[in-house]
């Protein structure tokens, strides 16, 4: 089994110059993750994996997935609320 921390950035606006929140989800996978796939667990979905880093000391994968970018009429606050309801945690 492989411990994984998924990271997703939620931007304040569509130009991706102001980061609103960093979201994370910790899960254990029965396989080594690969770029391009998506992982699901209940109502939570990772989004497409863009980057994977193995920490050999802590024995954990840090996995960066596709960002959330607000669109016209959909605020970053609303997107954060939806992400939390889907199972993402906020990283302080």
DSSP file (Angstrom, degrees, kcal/mol; ACC not computed):
  #  RESIDUE AA STRUCTURE BP1 BP2  ACC     N-H-->O    O-->H-N    N-H-->O    O-->H-N    TCO  KAPPA ALPHA  PHI   PSI    X-CA   Y-CA   Z-CA
    1    1 A X              0   0    0      0, 0.0     2,-0.5     0, 0.0    29,-0.2   0.000 360.0 360.0 360.0 146.3    0.0    0.0    0.0
    2    2 A X  E     -A   29   0A   0     27,-3.3    27,-2.8    29,-0.2     2,-0.2  -0.955 360.0-137.8-122.9 118.4    1.2    3.5   -0.9
    3    3 A X  E     -Ab  28  60A   0     56,-0.5    58,-2.8    -2,-0.5     2,-0.4  -0.542  30.1-175.2 -72.2 136.6    0.5    6.6    1.3
    4    4 A X  E     -Ab  27  61A   0     23,-2.6    23,-2.1    -2,-0.2     2,-0.5  -0.993  24.0-160.5-137.9 140.7   -0.5    9.6   -0.9
    5    5 A X  E     -Ab  26  62A   0     56,-2.8    58,-3.1    -2,-0.4     2,-0.4  -0.982  17.8-153.8-117.8 117.8   -1.2   13.2   -0.4
    6    6 A X  E     -Ab  25  63A   0     19,-3.3    19,-1.7    -2,-0.5     2,-0.4  -0.756   8.7-161.8 -91.5 136.1   -3.1   14.8   -3.2
    7    7 A X  E     +Ab  24  64A   0     56,-3.1    58,-2.7    -2,-0.4     2,-0.4  -0.967  12.0 174.7-122.0 133.0   -2.7   18.6   -3.7
    8    8 A X  E     -A   23   0A   0     15,-2.3    15,-3.4    -2,-0.4     2,-0.4  -0.998  21.0-140.3-137.4 132.5   -5.0   20.9   -5.7
    9    9 A X  E     -A   22   0A   0     56,-0.4    59,-3.0    -2,-0.4     2,-0.6  -0.787   7.3-157.6 -94.3 135.6   -4.8   24.7   -6.0
   10   10 A X  E     -Ac  21  68A   0     11,-2.9    10,-2.5    -2,-0.4    11,-2.0  -0.965  16.7-148.9-110.7 118.2   -7.9   26.8   -6.0
   11   11 A X  E     -A   19   0A   0     57,-2.4    59,-0.4    -2,-0.6     8,-0.2  -0.560  15.3-135.2 -90.7 151.2   -7.3   30.2   -7.6
   12   12 A X  S    S+     0   0    0      6,-3.5    64,-0.4    -2,-0.2     2,-0.3   0.831  87.5   5.5 -71.4 -33.9   -9.1   33.4   -6.6
   13   13 A X  S >  S-     0   0    0      5,-0.5     3,-1.7    62,-0.1     5,-0.2  -0.918  83.9 -94.4-147.8 172.7   -9.7   34.4  -10.3
   14   14 A X  T 3  S+     0   0    0     -2,-0.3    55,-0.0     1,-0.3    57,-0.0   0.635 112.8  67.8 -69.9 -14.9   -9.2   33.0  -13.8
   15   15 A X  T 3  S-     0   0    0      3,-0.0    -1,-0.3     1,-0.0    54,-0.0   0.506  96.6-136.6 -82.9  -1.1   -5.8   34.6  -14.4
   16   16 A X  S <  S+     0   0    0     -3,-1.7     3,-0.1     2,-0.1    -2,-0.1   0.824  70.3 117.5  50.8  40.8   -4.3   32.2  -11.8
   17   17 A X        +     0   0    0      1,-0.2     2,-0.5    -4,-0.1    -1,-0.1   0.602  66.5  53.8-104.4 -17.9   -2.2   35.0  -10.2
   18   18 A X  S    S-     0   0    0     -5,-0.2    -6,-3.5     0, 0.0    -5,-0.5  -0.934  76.2-146.2-124.5 110.0   -3.8   34.9   -6.7
   19   19 A X  E     -A   11   0A   0     -2,-0.5    -8,-0.2    -8,-0.2     3,-0.1  -0.565  14.7-176.4 -72.9 129.3   -4.0   31.6   -4.9
   20   20 A X  E     -     0   0A   0    -10,-2.5     2,-0.3     1,-0.4    -9,-0.2   0.896  62.6 -16.2 -92.2 -51.4   -7.2   31.4   -2.8
   21   21 A X  E     -A   10   0A   0    -11,-2.0   -11,-2.9     2,-0.0     2,-0.5  -0.991  51.1-132.1-151.1 154.8   -6.6   28.0   -1.1
   22   22 A X  E     -AD   9  91A   0     69,-0.6    69,-3.0    -2,-0.3     2,-0.3  -0.965  28.8-158.6-106.8 126.3   -4.5   24.9   -1.3
   23   23 A X  E     -AD   8  90A   0    -15,-3.4   -15,-2.3    -2,-0.5     2,-0.3  -0.773  11.4-177.9-104.0 148.7   -6.7   21.7   -1.0
   24   24 A X  E     -AD   7  89A   0     65,-2.8    65,-2.8    -2,-0.3     2,-0.3  -0.983  15.1-169.6-145.0 158.2   -5.4   18.3    0.0
   25   25 A X  E     -A    6   0A   0    -19,-1.7   -19,-3.3    -2,-0.3     2,-0.5  -0.964  12.2-151.9-147.4 128.3   -6.6   14.8    0.5
   26   26 A X  E     +A    5   0A   0     -2,-0.3     2,-0.3   -21,-0.2   -21,-0.2  -0.905  30.4 149.1-105.5 123.7   -4.7   11.9    2.1
   27   27 A X  E     -A    4   0A   0    -23,-2.1   -23,-2.6    -2,-0.5     2,-0.5  -0.931  41.2-121.3-143.0 167.5   -5.4    8.4    1.0
   28   28 A X  E     -A    3   0A   0     -2,-0.3     2,-0.3   -25,-0.2   -25,-0.2  -0.959  25.8-159.5-113.5 130.4   -3.7    5.1    0.6
   29   29 A X  E     -A    2   0A   0    -27,-2.8   -27,-3.3    -2,-0.5     4,-0.1  -0.820  21.2-140.9-109.0 149.0   -3.5    3.4   -2.8
   30   30 A X  S    S+     0   0    0     -2,-0.3     2,-0.3   -29,-0.2    -1,-0.1   0.374  88.4  39.0 -85.8   5.8   -2.9   -0.3   -3.5
   31   31 A X  S    S-     0   0    0    -29,-0.2     2,-0.4     0, 0.0   -29,-0.2  -0.943  96.2 -88.9-146.7 164.3   -0.8    0.7   -6.6
   32   32 A X        -     0   0    0     -2,-0.3    -2,-0.1     1,-0.1     2,-0.0  -0.663  50.0-121.3 -76.6 127.2    1.8    3.4   -7.6
   33   33 A X        -     0   0    0     -2,-0.4     2,-0.3    -4,-0.1    -1,-0.1  -0.299  26.9-156.2 -68.6 154.8    0.0    6.4   -9.0
   34   34 A X    >   -     0   0    0     17,-0.0     3,-1.3    -2,-0.0    15,-0.2  -0.955  25.4 -93.6-132.0 152.8    0.8    7.5  -12.6
   35   35 A X  T 3  S+     0   0    0     -2,-0.3    15,-0.2     1,-0.2     3,-0.1  -0.355 105.6  27.5 -63.0 138.4    0.5   10.9  -14.4
   36   36 A X  T 3  S+     0   0    0     13,-2.3    -1,-0.2     1,-0.4     2,-0.1   0.102  93.9 105.7 100.4 -21.2   -2.8   11.3  -16.3
   37   37 A X    <   -     0   0    0     -3,-1.3    12,-2.3    11,-0.1    -1,-0.4  -0.450  58.4-138.8 -88.3 166.6   -5.1    9.1  -14.3
   38   38 A X        -     0   0    0     10,-0.2     2,-0.4    -2,-0.1    10,-0.1  -0.937  10.9-146.8-120.0 147.4   -7.8   10.3  -11.8
   39   39 A X        -     0   0    0      8,-0.4     7,-3.0    -2,-0.4     2,-0.3  -0.918  12.2-166.7-115.7 139.7   -8.5    8.6   -8.5
   40   40 A X  E     +F   45   0B   0     -2,-0.4     2,-0.2     5,-0.2     5,-0.2  -0.945  14.1 175.2-126.3 149.7  -11.9    8.4   -6.9
   41   41 A X  E >   -F   44   0B   0      3,-2.7     3,-1.8    -2,-0.3     2,-0.3  -0.767  68.1 -53.1-152.0 100.5  -13.0    7.5   -3.3
   42   42 A X  T 3  S-     0   0    0      1,-0.3    -1,-0.1    -2,-0.2    45,-0.0  -0.531 124.7 -13.8  65.7-127.2  -16.7    7.8   -2.6
   43   43 A X  T 3  S+     0   0    0     -2,-0.3     2,-0.4    -3,-0.1    -1,-0.3   0.547 119.6  97.0 -81.9  -8.3  -17.9   11.3   -3.6
   44   44 A X  E <   +F   41   0B   0     -3,-1.8    -3,-2.7    43,-0.1     2,-0.4  -0.665  48.5 179.9 -88.7 135.2  -14.3   12.5   -3.9
   45   45 A X  E     -F   40   0B   0     -2,-0.4    -5,-0.2    -5,-0.2    41,-0.0  -0.999  20.6-148.8-131.6 137.2  -12.4   12.7   -7.2
   46   46 A X        -     0   0    0     -7,-3.0     2,-0.1    -2,-0.4    -6,-0.1   0.861  31.9-132.0 -71.3 -37.2   -8.8   13.8   -7.6
   47   47 A X        -     0   0    0     -8,-0.3    -8,-0.4    18,-0.1    -1,-0.1  -0.263  55.5 -33.1  89.1 166.7   -8.9   15.3  -11.0
   48   48 A X        -     0   0    0    -10,-0.1    18,-1.9    -2,-0.1     2,-0.3  -0.336  67.1-119.5 -64.3 130.9   -6.2   14.5  -13.5
   49   49 A X  E     +E   65   0A   0    -12,-2.3   -13,-2.3   -15,-0.2    16,-0.3  -0.562  35.5 171.6 -72.8 127.0   -2.7   13.8  -12.0
   50   50 A X  E     +     0   0A   0     14,-3.0     2,-0.3     1,-0.3    15,-0.2   0.705  63.0  13.7-106.2 -30.3   -0.1   16.3  -13.3
   51   51 A X  E     -E   64   0A   0     13,-1.8    13,-2.3   -17,-0.1     2,-0.4  -0.997  57.1-163.6-152.6 143.3    3.0   15.6  -11.1
   52   52 A X  E     -E   63   0A   0     -2,-0.3     2,-0.4    11,-0.2    11,-0.2  -0.997   5.3-175.3-132.9 132.1    4.1   12.9   -8.7
   53   53 A X  E     -E   62   0A   0      9,-2.5     9,-3.0    -2,-0.4     2,-0.5  -0.996  13.9-149.0-127.8 129.2    6.9   13.2   -6.1
   54   54 A X  E     -E   61   0A   0     -2,-0.4     2,-0.8     7,-0.2     7,-0.2  -0.858   5.2-152.9 -96.4 125.4    8.1   10.3   -3.9
   55   55 A X  E  >> -E   60   0A   0      5,-2.8     4,-1.6    -2,-0.5     5,-1.2  -0.878   7.9-168.8 -97.2 106.8    9.4   11.2   -0.5
   56   56 A X  T  45S+     0   0    0     -2,-0.8    -1,-0.1     2,-0.2     5,-0.0   0.728  82.2  51.8 -72.9 -22.6   11.9    8.4    0.3
   57   57 A X  T  45S+     0   0    0      1,-0.1    -1,-0.2     3,-0.1    -2,-0.0   0.946 121.6  29.3 -76.6 -50.8   12.3    9.5    4.0
   58   58 A X  T  45S-     0   0    0      2,-0.1    -2,-0.2     0, 0.0    -1,-0.1   0.548 101.9-131.0 -87.4  -8.0    8.6    9.6    4.9
   59   59 A X  T  <5 +     0   0    0     -4,-1.6   -56,-0.5     1,-0.2     2,-0.3   0.954  62.8 124.2  57.6  54.9    7.6    6.9    2.3
   60   60 A X  E   < -bE   3  55A   0     -5,-1.2    -5,-2.8   -58,-0.1     2,-0.4  -0.998  57.7-130.5-145.0 144.1    4.7    9.0    0.8
   61   61 A X  E     -bE   4  54A   0    -58,-2.8   -56,-2.8    -2,-0.3     2,-0.5  -0.813  13.4-155.2 -91.0 133.2    3.7   10.2   -2.7
   62   62 A X  E     -bE   5  53A   0     -9,-3.0    -9,-2.5    -2,-0.4     2,-0.5  -0.962  18.0-165.8-104.0 124.5    2.8   13.9   -3.0
   63   63 A X  E     -bE   6  52A   0    -58,-3.1   -56,-3.1    -2,-0.5     2,-0.5  -0.945  11.0-155.8-123.0 116.7    0.6   14.2   -6.0
   64   64 A X  E     -bE   7  51A   0    -13,-2.3   -14,-3.0    -2,-0.5   -13,-1.8  -0.790  18.7-172.2 -91.3 127.2   -0.3   17.4   -7.7
   65   65 A X  E     - E   0  49A   0    -58,-2.7   -56,-0.4    -2,-0.5   -16,-0.2  -0.680  37.8 -62.2-115.2 171.3   -3.6   17.4   -9.7
   66   66 A X        -     0   0    0    -18,-1.9    -1,-0.1    -2,-0.2   -17,-0.0  -0.177  60.1-115.7 -55.3 139.8   -5.3   19.8  -12.0
   67   67 A X        -     0   0    0    -59,-0.1     2,-0.5    -3,-0.1   -57,-0.2  -0.177  14.6-120.0 -73.7 165.4   -6.2   23.2  -10.5
   68   68 A X  B     -c   10   0A   0    -59,-3.0   -57,-2.4     8,-0.0     2,-0.5  -0.957  31.0-175.2-105.9 123.7   -9.6   24.7   -9.9
   69   69 A X        -     0   0    0     -2,-0.5   -55,-0.1   -59,-0.2   -57,-0.1  -0.981  24.8-120.7-121.9 124.2  -10.0   28.0  -11.7
   70   70 A X        -     0   0    0     -2,-0.5     2,-0.3   -59,-0.4     5,-0.1  -0.261  25.1-152.9 -62.2 148.3  -13.2   30.1  -11.2
   71   71 A X    >   -     0   0    0      3,-0.4     3,-2.6     1,-0.1    -1,-0.1  -0.740  41.1 -63.9-114.6 167.5  -15.3   30.9  -14.3
   72   72 A X  T 3  S+     0   0    0      1,-0.3    -1,-0.1    -2,-0.3     3,-0.1  -0.279 125.0  12.0 -55.3 126.9  -17.6   33.8  -14.8
   73   73 A X  T 3  S+     0   0    0      1,-0.1     2,-0.5    -3,-0.0    -1,-0.3   0.365 108.9  93.7  86.7  -4.5  -20.4   33.8  -12.4
   74   74 A X    <   -     0   0    0     -3,-2.6    -3,-0.4     4,-0.0    -1,-0.1  -0.944  66.0-150.2-123.9 110.1  -18.9   31.1  -10.2
   75   75 A X     >  -     0   0    0     -2,-0.5     4,-2.1    -5,-0.1     5,-0.1  -0.298  23.1-120.7 -79.2 159.7  -16.8   32.4   -7.3
   76   76 A X  H  > S+     0   0    0    -64,-0.4     4,-2.2     1,-0.2     5,-0.1   0.815 114.6  59.5 -66.3 -29.9  -13.8   30.8   -5.6
   77   77 A X  H  > S+     0   0    0      2,-0.2     4,-2.1     1,-0.2    -1,-0.2   0.915 106.9  45.2 -64.2 -43.3  -15.8   30.8   -2.4
   78   78 A X  H  > S+     0   0    0      2,-0.2     4,-2.3     1,-0.2    -2,-0.2   0.913 112.5  51.3 -65.2 -42.9  -18.5   28.7   -3.9
   79   79 A X  H  X S+     0   0    0     -4,-2.1     4,-2.4     1,-0.2    -2,-0.2   0.863 108.7  52.0 -63.4 -35.9  -15.9   26.4   -5.5
   80   80 A X  H  X S+     0   0    0     -4,-2.2     4,-2.4     2,-0.2     5,-0.2   0.929 108.5  50.6 -64.8 -45.0  -14.2   26.0   -2.1
   81   81 A X  H  X S+     0   0    0     -4,-2.1     4,-2.0     1,-0.2    -2,-0.2   0.911 112.4  46.9 -58.7 -43.8  -17.6   25.0   -0.5
   82   82 A X  H  X S+     0   0    0     -4,-2.3     4,-1.6     2,-0.2    -1,-0.2   0.922 110.8  51.9 -64.3 -44.8  -18.2   22.4   -3.2
   83   83 A X  H  <>S+     0   0    0     -4,-2.4     5,-2.4     1,-0.2     4,-0.4   0.895 109.8  49.0 -61.0 -41.2  -14.7   21.0   -2.9
   84   84 A X  H ><5S+     0   0    0     -4,-2.4     3,-1.2     1,-0.2    -1,-0.2   0.903 109.7  51.7 -65.8 -41.3  -15.0   20.6    0.9
   85   85 A X  H 3<5S+     0   0    0     -4,-2.0    -1,-0.2     1,-0.3    -2,-0.2   0.796 107.1  54.8 -64.9 -27.2  -18.4   18.8    0.5
   86   86 A X  T 3<5S-     0   0    0     -4,-1.6    -1,-0.3    -5,-0.1    -2,-0.2   0.532 131.0 -90.9 -84.6  -6.5  -16.7   16.5   -2.0
   87   87 A X  T < 5S+     0   0    0     -3,-1.2    -3,-0.2    -4,-0.4     2,-0.2   0.447  79.2 135.2 116.0   0.0  -14.0   15.5    0.5
   88   88 A X      < -     0   0    0     -5,-2.4    -1,-0.4    -6,-0.1     2,-0.3  -0.540  40.9-146.4 -77.2 148.5  -11.1   17.9    0.0
   89   89 A X  E     -D   24   0A   0    -65,-2.8   -65,-2.8    -2,-0.2     2,-0.4  -0.823  16.6-118.0-108.0 152.5   -9.5   19.4    3.1
   90   90 A X  E     -D   23   0A   0     -2,-0.3     2,-0.5   -67,-0.2   -67,-0.2  -0.744  20.7-141.5 -90.8 141.0   -8.0   22.9    3.3
   91   91 A X  E      D   22   0A   0    -69,-3.0   -69,-0.6    -2,-0.4     0, 0.0  -0.882 360.0 360.0-101.3 126.7   -4.3   23.2    4.0
   92   92 A X              0   0    0     -2,-0.5    -1,-0.1   -71,-0.1    -2,-0.0   0.452 360.0 360.0 -87.8 360.0   -3.3   26.1    6.2
